[in-house]
Amino acid sequence: MISIVIPAHNEEQVIGRLLEGITRGVEPDELEIVVVTNGCSDRTSDVAGAFPGVTVVDSPVASKPAALNLGDATVTGFPRMYLDADIEVDAAAVRAVGAALERGDADLAAPKLHLEVGGASWAVRAFYDVWTRLPFVQNDLVGGFYGLSEAARSRFEEFPDTMAEDFYVHALVPASRRLAVPDHVYVVHPPLTLASLVRIQTRIQAANRRDRALFAEAAAEISAGHKRELLQLARQPRLVPHVGVYVGVMGWSKLRARWKNRSKTVGVWDRDTRARAQAGAR
C-alpha cells in the first residue's frame, strides 16, 4: 500500500483540490492518506476529513518538520510519498511514482514539475523562464512532491528541523537513484507578483543559508551548475532581460535572507495568499 503524508497549515483554500485529485477513482485499500494539520486556525481539518479514506491527525504546533514526523509515525506503508497541500496531482501520477519505486527503478521519485504561471506578471514569468532551464530543475527533482522507497527512508531517522527538508532528503539520495517519472506531472502555482516572488525566495534562501550544513555538498554542486547555465543563457539575446530579472531577484532575496535570519521573523512561513486564492477558486 502506498502511504501519503500531507502536512497542512491553514490550507483550507487548496487542500480539497489536492485530495480530490489523488482520491478520484482509487480502490479503498490502494492508498493510505494522512493529513497532519498543524497549528491551523481555519477549516483545513474539516475539509480534509470530508474525504473518504483520509485520516486527519491534528497537532497544535505550526511546524512542517514536526508534521512530517507525526505523519511518518502514523502511516505504515511503502513506498511513502510526501506532498505539499497546495499542489495539484492525480491518482495516476501517484500510482506511476509508486510503481517506479516498487520496481526498484529509483529510491526517490516524483512526477515532472509543471508551473502554472497564467496570471503572473511579466517579471515573474521571466524569472521562471530562466529557473525552469537550470540544471536542478531540468535534470533533477524539486520540492512539493517526492516519493521514497523504504531503503531511502531508512537513511535518516526523523526529518530535521528545517524549512528545506525536501533539499535535505534529495541530498541523501544519489542522482543515479532519483527519477522524474515521465508522462506524469504535478502542478505548482508560483507567486503572481514580483513582490510576492521576492518574499517567497527570501524564505527559501533564508532556510537554505540557515541549514546549509545539512546539504552543503549538494548545494555547492547545484550553485556551480546554475552559474554555468546562466552564462550560457545570457548569450541568447532574447533571454538577456529574463536572466537580468532572475539574477536581480536572487541577489536581492539572498541579501534579504541574511536580514531575515537575524530577525524575529526567522521562522515565519511566508506564502503568496493571492496565488493560493486564485488557484483554490478554480
C-alpha positions in Angstrom: 0.0 0.0 0.0 1.2 3.5 -0.9 1.4 5.8 2.1 1.0 9.5 1.6 1.8 12.2 4.2 0.4 15.7 3.7 1.5 18.4 6.2 -1.1 21.2 6.2 -1.0 24.6 7.9 -4.1 26.7 7.2 -4.7 25.1 3.8 -8.5 25.3 3.7 -8.4 27.1 0.3 -6.4 24.4 -1.6 -6.3 21.1 0.2 -9.6 19.9 -1.2 -8.3 20.3 -4.7 -5.3 18.1 -3.9 -7.3 15.4 -2.1 -9.9 15.3 -4.9 -7.2 14.6 -7.4 -5.4 11.8 -5.6 -8.6 10.0 -4.3 -10.6 10.1 -7.5 -11.0 6.5 -8.8 -8.8 4.8 -6.3 -9.6 1.5 -4.6 -10.5 1.5 -0.9 -7.2 -0.1 0.2 -5.0 1.4 -2.5 -3.7 4.5 -0.7 -3.1 5.3 3.0 -3.5 9.1 3.2 -2.7 11.0 6.3 -3.2 14.8 6.6 -1.4 16.4 9.5 -3.0 19.7 10.3 -0.5 21.7 12.3 -1.3 25.0 14.1 -4.3 25.6 12.0 -6.8 28.4 12.7 -9.1 27.6 9.7 -11.2 24.7 8.4 -8.4 22.6 7.0 -9.2 19.7 9.2 -12.9 19.8 8.3 -12.2 19.9 4.6 -9.6 17.1 4.6 -11.8 14.9 6.9 -14.7 15.1 4.5 -12.8 12.8 2.0 -13.4 9.1 2.5 -10.3 7.2 3.4 -8.3 10.3 4.5 -7.1 10.2 8.1 -6.6 13.6 9.8 -4.1 14.0 12.6 -4.1 17.3 14.4 -1.1 19.0 16.0 -1.1 22.3 17.8 2.5 23.0 16.7 2.8 25.0 13.5 5.8 23.2 12.1 6.2 21.4 8.8 9.1 19.1 10.0 7.1 18.2 13.2 4.0 17.5 11.0 6.1 15.3 8.7 7.5 13.3 11.6 4.0 12.9 13.1 2.7 11.7 9.8 5.5 9.3 9.4 4.7 7.8 12.8 1.1 7.4 11.7 1.4 5.8 8.3 2.6 2.2 7.8 3.2 1.5 4.2 5.8 1.9 1.5 6.5 3.4 -0.9 5.9 6.6 1.0 5.1 10.0 -0.5 5.2 13.5 0.9 3.0 16.1 -0.7 2.6 19.8 -0.1 -1.1 20.6 0.4 -1.1 23.4 -2.3 0.0 21.3 -5.3 -2.3 19.6 -7.8 -1.7 15.9 -8.8 -3.9 13.0 -9.8 -4.0 9.4 -8.7 -2.4 8.2 -12.0 0.7 10.1 -11.2 0.8 8.7 -7.6 0.4 5.2 -9.0 3.2 5.7 -11.5 5.6 7.0 -8.9 4.7 4.1 -6.6 5.2 1.6 -9.3 8.7 3.0 -10.2 9.7 2.8 -6.5 8.3 -0.7 -6.1 10.1 -1.9 -9.2 13.4 -0.6 -7.8 13.8 1.9 -10.7 14.7 4.6 -8.1 14.8 5.3 -4.4 13.4 8.8 -4.8 10.9 9.6 -7.4 8.3 12.2 -8.4 6.2 13.3 -11.4 7.7 16.1 -13.5 7.0 19.6 -12.3 4.6 21.9 -14.2 4.4 25.6 -13.2 1.1 27.3 -13.7 2.2 30.9 -14.5 -1.0 32.1 -16.0 -2.0 35.4 -14.5 1.5 36.1 -13.3 3.3 39.4 -14.0 5.9 39.6 -16.8 8.7 39.7 -14.2 7.5 36.5 -12.5 7.2 34.7 -15.9 10.7 35.9 -16.9 12.1 34.6 -13.6 10.6 31.2 -14.0 11.5 31.1 -17.7 15.1 31.1 -16.5 14.6 29.0 -13.4 13.0 26.1 -15.4 16.0 26.0 -17.7 18.5 25.5 -14.8 20.1 22.0 -14.3 18.5 21.4 -10.9 15.0 21.7 -12.5 15.8 20.2 -15.9 17.7 17.2 -14.6 16.6 16.6 -11.1 13.6 16.7 -8.7 12.4 19.8 -6.9 10.1 20.1 -3.9 6.3 19.8 -3.4 6.1 16.1 -4.2 8.6 13.3 -3.6 8.3 9.6 -3.0 10.7 7.4 -1.1 11.4 3.7 -1.1 11.8 2.0 2.2 15.6 1.9 1.7 15.7 5.7 1.1 13.6 6.4 4.1 15.9 4.3 6.3 18.8 6.7 5.5 17.5 9.2 8.2 15.6 8.8 11.4 13.5 11.9 11.6 13.0 15.0 9.4 15.4 17.7 10.7 14.0 21.0 12.0 14.5 22.8 8.7 12.2 24.5 6.2 14.4 23.0 3.4 13.5 19.4 4.3 13.0 18.5 0.6 16.5 19.6 -0.2 17.8 17.6 2.7 16.1 14.4 1.5 17.3 14.9 -2.1 20.9 15.3 -0.9 20.7 11.9 0.8 19.9 10.1 -2.4 22.4 10.0 -5.3 21.4 11.3 -8.6 21.6 7.8 -10.1 18.8 6.7 -7.8 16.4 9.7 -8.4 13.8 9.6 -11.1 11.4 12.1 -12.6 8.6 9.8 -13.8 7.8 10.5 -17.5 4.3 11.3 -18.8 3.0 12.5 -15.4 3.1 15.9 -13.8 2.3 17.7 -10.6 1.2 21.3 -10.7 2.6 24.1 -8.6 1.1 27.6 -8.5 4.0 30.1 -8.1 3.7 33.7 -6.9 1.8 36.1 -9.2 3.7 39.4 -8.4 7.3 40.4 -8.2 6.9 41.4 -4.5 5.5 38.0 -3.6 8.2 36.2 -5.6 10.9 38.1 -3.7 9.2 37.3 -0.4 9.0 33.6 -1.2 12.5 33.4 -2.5 13.7 35.2 0.7 12.1 32.4 2.7 13.7 29.7 0.7 17.2 31.3 0.7 17.0 32.0 4.4 16.3 28.3 5.1 19.0 27.2 2.7 21.5 29.5 4.3 20.5 28.7 7.9 20.6 24.9 7.4 23.4 24.7 4.8 25.3 22.2 6.9 22.6 19.6 6.2 23.3 19.6 2.4 26.4 21.7 1.9 28.0 19.5 -0.8 24.8 19.2 -2.9 24.2 23.0 -2.6 27.7 23.8 -3.8 27.3 21.5 -6.8 23.9 23.0 -7.8 25.2 26.5 -7.4 28.1 25.8 -9.7 25.8 24.3 -12.3 23.5 27.3 -12.1 26.3 29.8 -12.7 27.5 27.8 -15.8 24.0 27.7 -17.2 23.2 31.3 -16.5 26.3 32.3 -18.5 25.1 30.2 -21.4 21.6 31.7 -21.3 22.9 35.2 -21.2 24.5 34.6 -24.6 21.0 34.4 -26.1 19.7 37.9 -26.8 16.1 37.1 -26.2 16.8 35.8 -22.7 19.1 38.6 -21.6 16.2 40.5 -19.9 15.0 37.3 -18.3 18.4 36.5 -16.9 18.6 40.0 -15.6 15.4 39.6 -13.7 16.5 36.2 -12.4 19.9 37.5 -11.1 18.3 40.5 -9.6 15.6 38.6 -7.8 18.0 36.0 -6.5 20.6 38.6 -5.4 18.0 40.7 -3.6 16.4 37.7 -2.0 19.7 36.4 -0.7 20.5 39.8 0.8 17.1 39.9 2.5 17.6 36.3 3.7 20.6 37.4 5.7 18.4 40.1 7.4 15.6 37.6 7.9 17.8 35.1 9.7 18.8 37.8 12.2 15.2 39.0 12.7 12.2 37.9 14.8 10.5 36.6 11.6 13.2 33.9 11.1 10.7 31.1 11.4 7.8 32.7 9.6 6.5 30.6 6.7 5.8 33.3 4.0 3.3 32.4 1.3 1.6 34.1 -1.6 -2.1 34.2 -0.5 -3.2 35.8 -3.8 -1.9 32.9 -5.9 -3.4 30.4 -3.5 -6.8 32.1 -3.5 -6.8 32.2 -7.3 -5.8 28.5 -7.6 -8.3 27.5 -4.9 -11.1 29.2 -6.8 -10.6 27.2 -10.0 
